[in-house]
């Protein structure tokens, strides 16, 4: 009886040890697979970073639409301006001089700068630059710099 128990115990130990080695092998295989997958995941994360860094006003914002502002005027209370930007990179602009009977309209195309954050209008008379933000346009000076001073907020166009 003792020899049967001893044989059964040895068989159990062999069986369990073979199962343990198999599990270890599988675990090692899983670890190897995870290790093999890990660099690929790291690579894809590395590749995704430039895409996120490459987000610009041009490709990340819903910039098409109509924007309005009343910008300062040298010899009138202001110029009520409505600017529509279209998806096909065309625009139309209406400028109405307040307390005057004068209205200018123009249309044409616009170009994005290399950073994808600023546009330049190319029309018959309209030659303005704007910084494009979330539902706003900020009119810039002819050098592409933000207008400074106490009236700078008047150069911010809001999307309708």
Buried (B, 14 or more C-beta within 10 A) or exposed (E): EEEEEEEEEEEEEEEEEEEEEEEEEEEEEEEEEEEEEEEEEEEEEEEEEEEEEEEBBBEEBEBEBBBBBBBBBEEEEBBBBBBBBEEEBBBBBBBBBEEEEEEBBBBBBBEBBEEBBBBBBBBEEBEBBBBBBEBBBBBBEEEEEEBEEEEEEBBBBEBE
